[in-house]
């Protein structure tokens, strides 16, 4: 278990770093997919198989593919990330956030439970469809708007002129 945790940690952190340093947007999206799969692996290690499959289906199967299609179907956008003047402040901010995280992790008195929580699939489904239904609906509207925006970006000037005449 511990070995699997360290392997997943390394894969996830390297993939997340690949998202940040990749100059090609297609490669960045592929690294993002690998990061999502690594996070799903953490859920498997925590014996949360339902959440792991939801992670794979929702994030890898929907969001990452949507971003991938948006990148590939946008002909006018450059697929490379140019140099930015904010690289040094971003690295400084990242180091500061990492220092805060390390301080919190080391300073917190973590509690452990000897008994596994009694949360079955039925209780989880009720919570997702009663308590958390509004965030799911907002996410679905947001994803639909992103898909419509990606389609609008791929339209040519001739197609827009045809719609203006109709």
N, C-alpha and C positions, 0 to 999 in steps of 0.2 A: 504494500500500500504506500509506504513512504517513498519507495523508489519510483512508483508510478506518479506520485505527486511531484517529485522533483523533475521527472522527464516532462510531464505536462507543463510544469512551470517554465522550464527552459523553452519548450516549443512555443508556448503562448507568448512569453516575453520577447523571444526572437522575432516571432511573427508580428507582434505589435510594434516592435522597433522597425521592422521592414515596412510597415505602413507609414511610419513617420519619415523614413529616409529615402523611400523609393521615389524616383523622379518620374517614373511612368505610372500613370493613373491605373492602367490595367493591372500592373504588378501590385500596386497598392491595394486594389480590391481583392486580388487573390490572397495577399497576406492577411487582409481583413477576414476573409472566409476561414483561413487557417486559425486565426485568433478565435473566431466564434466556435470552431470545432474544439479547440483547446479548452475553452470555457465550458462547453458541453461535457468534456471529459472530467472536469472538476465536479460537475453535478453527478456524474456516474460514480465518482469516488465517494461522494457524500450519500450514496444510495438514493438519490432523487432521480430515478429513471424517467419519470414523466416530465420533469422540468428539463432534463437533458434532451429528450426527444423534442420538446417544445422549442428549446434553444436551436436545435438543428433545423427543425421545420420552419420556424418563424424567421430566425436571423439568417441562417445559411440559405434556406430554400426560398425566402421571400425578399428580405431586405437586401442581402448581398447581390442576389440576382437582379433586383430592381436597379441597384446602383451600377452593376455591370452593364445592364442594357442601356441605362442612361449615358454611361461613358461611351459605349460602342455605337449607339445610335445618334449621337450628336456630332454631325460632320463639321460644324463650325468651330467647335471647341478644340483647343490644343490638348493633346494627351500627355503632355509632359509638364511637370511642375517646375517652374522657373526658379531661379535664385530669389531669395527674399532677404530684406534687410532686418527681418525680425528673428533670424536664426539664433543669434546670441541671446536676446532676451527670452526666447522660448526655452533654450537650454537652461538658463538661469532659473526660470520659473519652474521647470521640470525638476531641477535639483532641489529647489526649496520645497516643492510639494512632496518629493520623495523623503526629504528630511523630516517633514511633519508626519508623514505616514509611518516612518520608522520609529519616531518618538512615540506616537500613539500606540503602535503595536507593542513596543517594549514597556510602555508605562501602564497599559491596561491590565487589570486583573481579570483574566479570561475565566469564565465559569464553564464547567462541563457538566453534562447530564449523564447519569448512569443509565437512565431508562430512555429508550427511543420514543420520540413523540408519536402520539396516536393520530396521525394524519393520513387518512386513506384517500383513494382517488375520488370517492364521492364527496368528501368534505372539501377537497381541493377544487373540484368542479363547482360546488356550490359557492365557494369563496370567489372563484373567477367569474361566475355568471351573476352573482348578486352584489358582492362588495366591490369588486373591481371591474364592473361592466362599463362604467364611464371611461376609464383610461383605455380600455380596449376599443371602444367606439371612437374615441379621439384619435388613437393610433391608426385605425382603419381609414378615417377621413384624411389623415395626414398622408398615408401611403397612397391613397387614391389621387390626392392632389399632386403628389410627386410624380406619379405615373402619367397623369394628364400633362403636367409640365414637361416631362421628358418627351412626350409625343409632340407637343407644340414646338419644342426646340428642333425637332427633326423635320418639320414641315418646310418645304421649299417656298420660295416667293411666289411661284406660279400657283401652288395650292392655296396659299393665303389670298391671292388675287381672285381665284375662283370662288372662295367662300365669301369674299366681300361683295361680289356681284350677285350672289344668290340670295 
